[in-house]
Amino acid sequence: VLFWGILGALVFRVIPHGFPDRVRDLEAALLMMPKYIRTIRSWALNSVATSHGATPYSHVWEQEFDGCEQLTGEYMNHPLHWGLVDSWFDAESEHYIVDPFLTQIVGSIDRPIIA
């Protein structure tokens, strides 16, 4: 199996505060990332079609990178990531709408996964 790159996926749930504009703003912030963060090779943001359990997930944010250093380097350290996007996940921020119980998946891939 040849190494092609890294897949990062974040599966999360927006807390239903009843503010649909906030959800759209979060989605818009996530979708700005590929424009400004060059190390994102490909990406997808989707709503979850079916989810079960006490706290069902609502979104999946996936990105592909050339390697782990692109994920842990420019992506994680970019001001757009920690200055804007992270605020939606931070309970101390006025933007906070994402449930802290989320799933982060990172792994190597041998071919592109995101079409």
C-alpha positions as CSV (number, residue, x, y, z in Angstrom):
1,V,0.0,0.0,0.0
2,L,1.5,3.3,-1.1
3,F,1.1,6.4,1.1
4,W,-0.9,9.1,-0.6
5,G,-1.7,11.5,2.2
6,I,-3.7,12.2,5.4
7,L,-7.5,12.3,5.9
8,G,-8.8,14.4,8.8
9,A,-12.5,14.3,9.6
10,L,-14.4,16.1,12.3
11,V,-17.9,14.7,13.2
12,F,-19.8,17.1,15.4
13,R,-23.3,18.2,16.5
14,V,-24.5,21.8,16.5
15,I,-26.3,22.5,19.7
16,P,-29.9,23.3,18.8
17,H,-30.2,26.8,20.2
18,G,-32.7,27.8,17.6
19,F,-30.4,30.2,15.8
20,P,-30.2,28.9,12.2
21,D,-28.1,32.0,11.1
22,R,-25.4,30.9,13.5
23,V,-25.2,27.4,11.9
24,R,-24.9,29.1,8.5
25,D,-22.1,31.3,9.8
26,L,-20.2,28.3,11.2
27,E,-20.6,26.5,7.9
28,A,-19.4,29.6,6.0
29,A,-16.3,29.9,8.3
30,L,-15.4,26.3,7.7
31,L,-15.8,26.7,4.0
32,M,-13.4,29.7,4.0
33,M,-10.6,27.5,5.3
34,P,-9.7,25.9,1.9
35,K,-9.5,29.3,0.3
36,Y,-6.9,30.6,2.7
37,I,-5.1,27.5,4.0
38,R,-3.1,26.1,1.2
39,T,-2.3,22.8,2.7
40,I,-5.9,21.5,2.4
41,R,-5.7,19.4,-0.7
42,S,-9.4,18.6,-0.9
43,W,-12.3,19.0,1.4
44,A,-16.0,18.3,2.1
45,L,-18.6,19.7,4.5
46,N,-21.8,17.7,4.8
47,S,-24.8,17.4,6.9
48,V,-25.3,14.0,8.5
49,A,-28.2,12.1,6.9
50,T,-28.8,9.6,9.7
51,S,-27.4,9.5,13.2
52,H,-28.4,7.6,16.3
53,G,-27.8,7.9,20.0
54,A,-28.3,10.3,22.8
55,T,-26.5,13.2,21.0
56,P,-26.8,12.7,17.2
57,Y,-24.2,14.3,15.0
58,S,-25.2,17.0,12.5
59,H,-22.1,17.7,10.4
60,V,-19.0,16.1,8.9
61,W,-16.0,18.3,8.0
62,E,-13.3,16.4,6.0
63,Q,-10.0,17.5,4.6
64,E,-7.1,15.7,2.8
65,F,-3.5,16.8,3.3
66,D,-0.2,15.7,1.8
67,G,1.1,14.7,5.2
68,C,0.7,15.0,8.9
69,E,2.8,18.1,9.1
70,Q,0.3,20.0,6.8
71,L,-2.5,19.1,9.2
72,T,-0.6,19.9,12.4
73,G,1.3,22.9,10.9
74,E,-0.4,25.5,8.7
75,Y,-3.9,24.1,9.2
76,M,-3.9,24.1,13.0
77,N,-1.8,27.2,13.3
78,H,-3.6,29.4,10.8
79,P,-5.3,32.5,12.2
80,L,-8.5,31.6,10.4
81,H,-8.6,28.3,12.3
82,W,-7.7,29.4,15.8
83,G,-9.1,33.0,15.5
84,L,-12.5,32.3,13.9
85,V,-13.4,28.7,13.4
86,D,-12.3,27.6,16.9
87,S,-14.7,30.2,18.4
88,W,-17.7,28.1,17.4
89,F,-16.3,25.2,19.4
90,D,-15.2,27.3,22.5
91,A,-17.8,27.4,25.4
92,E,-16.3,30.7,26.5
93,S,-17.0,32.4,23.1
94,E,-20.1,34.3,22.1
95,H,-20.1,32.2,18.8
96,Y,-20.2,28.8,20.7
97,I,-22.7,26.4,19.1
98,V,-20.9,23.1,18.8
99,D,-21.4,20.3,21.3
100,P,-18.1,19.4,23.0
101,F,-18.7,15.7,22.5
102,L,-17.3,15.3,19.0
103,T,-15.2,12.8,17.1
104,Q,-11.9,13.7,15.4
105,I,-10.5,11.1,13.0
106,V,-7.0,11.3,11.4
107,G,-5.4,8.6,9.3
108,S,-3.2,7.9,6.4
109,I,-4.9,7.1,3.1
110,D,-3.5,5.4,-0.1
111,R,-5.7,7.3,-2.5
112,P,-8.0,10.3,-2.6
113,I,-11.2,9.7,-0.7
114,I,-13.0,13.0,-1.1
115,A,-14.4,13.3,-4.7
